[in-house]
Amino acid sequence: QVQLVESGGGLVQAGGSLRLSCAASRSIFSLNTMAWFRQAPGKEREFVVAYTWRGATTTFADSVKGRFFISRDNVKDTTYLQMNSLKPEDTAVYFCAARDHIGTTPPDRTDGYNYWGQGTQVTVSS
């Protein structure tokens, strides 16, 4: 089992930046993939970005390419989502996700993850 705790959400103006954090309760090296998803009101949860240790592969949603970046602190067992050039359409609850198995489910699918954080609200004003 692993617990994931997100932080860093808030209100920001369009064009601004935010950095979200996802702290894991155990070594992130033991997690095959860590990812960020988001869910806007009335919409389904959608993929943002994922990092897979095997192959050191990063996968981005087209909507955030060039603006969002994922990084990690192996000492703090924390993954970060750096969000730049924010747009009002980025407004959503952002969720950290992780899986500790090497699965065949693509990293952009919610059903490929067995651990989720509680989410943190990001609001971008125009």
Solvent accessible surface area in square Angstrom, and as a share of the most:
residue,aa,sasa,rsa
1,Q,165,0.73
2,V,8,0.04
3,Q,109,0.49
4,L,8,0.04
5,V,84,0.48
6,E,7,0.03
7,S,59,0.38
8,G,39,0.38
9,G,31,0.30
10,G,29,0.28
11,L,130,0.65
12,V,24,0.14
13,Q,137,0.61
14,A,48,0.37
15,G,57,0.54
16,G,22,0.21
17,S,57,0.37
18,L,36,0.18
19,R,132,0.48
20,L,0,0.00
21,S,24,0.15
22,C,0,0.00
23,A,44,0.34
24,A,14,0.11
25,S,69,0.44
26,R,70,0.26
27,S,49,0.31
28,I,0,0.00
29,F,126,0.53
30,S,54,0.35
31,L,1,0.00
32,N,18,0.09
33,T,0,0.00
34,M,4,0.02
35,A,0,0.00
36,W,0,0.00
37,F,0,0.00
38,R,14,0.05
39,Q,60,0.27
40,A,24,0.18
41,P,120,0.76
42,G,92,0.88
43,K,142,0.60
44,E,152,0.68
45,R,79,0.29
46,E,80,0.36
47,F,23,0.10
48,V,1,0.00
49,V,0,0.00
50,A,1,0.01
51,Y,25,0.10
52,T,24,0.14
53,W,51,0.18
54,R,160,0.59
55,G,67,0.65
56,A,66,0.51
57,T,70,0.40
58,T,52,0.30
59,T,47,0.27
60,F,55,0.23
61,A,20,0.15
62,D,119,0.62
63,S,64,0.41
64,V,0,0.00
65,K,117,0.50
66,G,65,0.63
67,R,28,0.10
68,F,0,0.00
69,F,98,0.41
70,I,26,0.13
71,S,58,0.37
72,R,98,0.36
73,D,41,0.21
74,N,61,0.31
75,V,140,0.80
76,K,135,0.57
77,D,31,0.16
78,T,11,0.06
79,T,4,0.02
80,Y,24,0.09
81,L,0,0.00
82,Q,55,0.24
83,M,0,0.00
84,N,46,0.24
85,S,60,0.38
86,L,2,0.01
87,K,82,0.35
88,P,54,0.34
89,E,121,0.54
90,D,1,0.00
91,T,36,0.21
92,A,1,0.01
93,V,44,0.26
94,Y,0,0.00
95,F,23,0.10
96,C,1,0.00
97,A,0,0.00
98,A,0,0.00
99,R,11,0.04
100,D,51,0.26
101,H,78,0.35
102,I,113,0.57
103,G,29,0.27
104,T,142,0.82
105,T,37,0.22
106,P,64,0.40
107,P,32,0.20
108,D,70,0.36
109,R,121,0.44
110,T,55,0.32
111,D,95,0.49
112,G,3,0.03
113,Y,15,0.06
114,N,74,0.38
115,Y,24,0.09
116,W,78,0.28
117,G,11,0.11
118,Q,114,0.51
119,G,13,0.12
120,T,19,0.11
121,Q,86,0.38
122,V,0,0.00
123,T,48,0.28
124,V,7,0.04
125,S,41,0.26
126,S,131,0.84
